[in-house]
Amino acid sequence: MAPKNTQDVTETQAAVEALRAALDTAGIVFPSLRVDPASPGLQLVELGRVRADVAVRLTRALEQGARE
């Protein structure tokens, strides 16, 4: 399925970059973070897999953000 339009792809890529920047600020790296190439029309973001220690850091960052 082809992308609905170029704006959809641009918006999805912008979402990926914003998430990557936020994760980087928290010291978290998702190595496989990217726009899902298999479904561009759906504007999906692929998070991929992470090690357990990264998942723990993500959990702590989310919990801290929820308290603020």
GUFITOR-67857 format. One record per residue (C-alpha): residue number from 0; x, y, z; residue in one letter. Coordinates in nm, 4 decimals, always signed. Example, Ala and Ser with C-alpha at 12.3 -4.5 7.8 and 13.67 -1.06 7.14 Angstrom:
# residues 2
LUMFI:0:+1.2300:-0.4500:+0.7800:A
LUMFI:1:+1.3670:-0.1060:+0.7140:S
***
This chain:
# residues 68
LUMFI:0:+0.0000:+0.0000:+0.0000:M
LUMFI:1:+0.1435:+0.3370:-0.0998:A
LUMFI:2:+0.1436:+0.6299:+0.1416:P
LUMFI:3:-0.1727:+0.8399:+0.1363:K
LUMFI:4:+0.0416:+1.1418:+0.0637:N
LUMFI:5:+0.3824:+1.2885:+0.1277:T
LUMFI:6:+0.2498:+1.4790:+0.4298:Q
LUMFI:7:+0.1641:+1.1490:+0.6036:D
LUMFI:8:+0.5205:+1.0238:+0.5590:V
LUMFI:9:+0.6636:+1.3567:+0.6734:T
LUMFI:10:+0.4397:+1.3634:+0.9810:E
LUMFI:11:+0.5324:+1.0067:+1.0705:T
LUMFI:12:+0.9040:+1.0788:+1.0302:Q
LUMFI:13:+0.8630:+1.3911:+1.2452:A
LUMFI:14:+0.6968:+1.1793:+1.5144:A
LUMFI:15:+0.9879:+0.9339:+1.5028:V
LUMFI:16:+1.2441:+1.2120:+1.5338:E
LUMFI:17:+1.0562:+1.3786:+1.8210:A
LUMFI:18:+1.0344:+1.0471:+2.0060:L
LUMFI:19:+1.4022:+0.9752:+1.9403:R
LUMFI:20:+1.4976:+1.3181:+2.0803:A
LUMFI:21:+1.2813:+1.2725:+2.3900:A
LUMFI:22:+1.4242:+0.9274:+2.4539:L
LUMFI:23:+1.7765:+1.0611:+2.4038:D
LUMFI:24:+1.7124:+1.3302:+2.6642:T
LUMFI:25:+1.6163:+1.0530:+2.9061:A
LUMFI:26:+1.9301:+0.8549:+2.8143:G
LUMFI:27:+1.7294:+0.5855:+2.6356:I
LUMFI:28:+1.8080:+0.4428:+2.2918:V
LUMFI:29:+1.5693:+0.2326:+2.0843:F
LUMFI:30:+1.8046:+0.1020:+1.8138:P
LUMFI:31:+1.5209:-0.0066:+1.5843:S
LUMFI:32:+1.3066:+0.3076:+1.6140:L
LUMFI:33:+1.1857:+0.4005:+1.2656:R
LUMFI:34:+0.8899:+0.4580:+1.0390:V
LUMFI:35:+0.7347:+0.1182:+0.9655:D
LUMFI:36:+0.8164:+0.0602:+0.5978:P
LUMFI:37:+0.5582:-0.2183:+0.5630:A
LUMFI:38:+0.2577:+0.0043:+0.6265:S
LUMFI:39:+0.3250:+0.3667:+0.5297:P
LUMFI:40:-0.0432:+0.4383:+0.4721:G
LUMFI:41:-0.1159:+0.3590:+0.8362:L
LUMFI:42:+0.1538:+0.5953:+0.9675:Q
LUMFI:43:+0.2921:+0.3338:+1.2068:L
LUMFI:44:+0.6097:+0.3808:+1.4079:V
LUMFI:45:+0.8179:+0.0711:+1.4709:E
LUMFI:46:+0.9703:+0.0737:+1.8183:L
LUMFI:47:+1.1563:-0.2546:+1.7843:G
LUMFI:48:+1.3032:-0.4567:+2.0654:R
LUMFI:49:+1.5119:-0.3325:+2.3562:V
LUMFI:50:+1.7153:-0.4930:+2.6339:R
LUMFI:51:+1.5554:-0.5315:+2.9751:A
LUMFI:52:+1.7704:-0.2540:+3.1259:D
LUMFI:53:+1.6456:-0.0123:+2.8604:V
LUMFI:54:+1.2865:-0.1115:+2.9367:A
LUMFI:55:+1.3506:-0.0401:+3.3063:V
LUMFI:56:+1.4958:+0.3048:+3.2240:R
LUMFI:57:+1.1944:+0.3783:+3.0042:L
LUMFI:58:+0.9594:+0.2731:+3.2829:T
LUMFI:59:+1.1356:+0.5003:+3.5316:R
LUMFI:60:+1.1282:+0.7941:+3.2900:A
LUMFI:61:+0.7561:+0.7479:+3.2289:L
LUMFI:62:+0.6824:+0.7153:+3.5984:E
LUMFI:63:+0.8819:+1.0278:+3.6745:Q
LUMFI:64:+0.7004:+1.2191:+3.4018:G
LUMFI:65:+0.3642:+1.1048:+3.5346:A
LUMFI:66:+0.4506:+1.2449:+3.8789:R
LUMFI:67:+0.5439:+1.5872:+3.7446:E
***
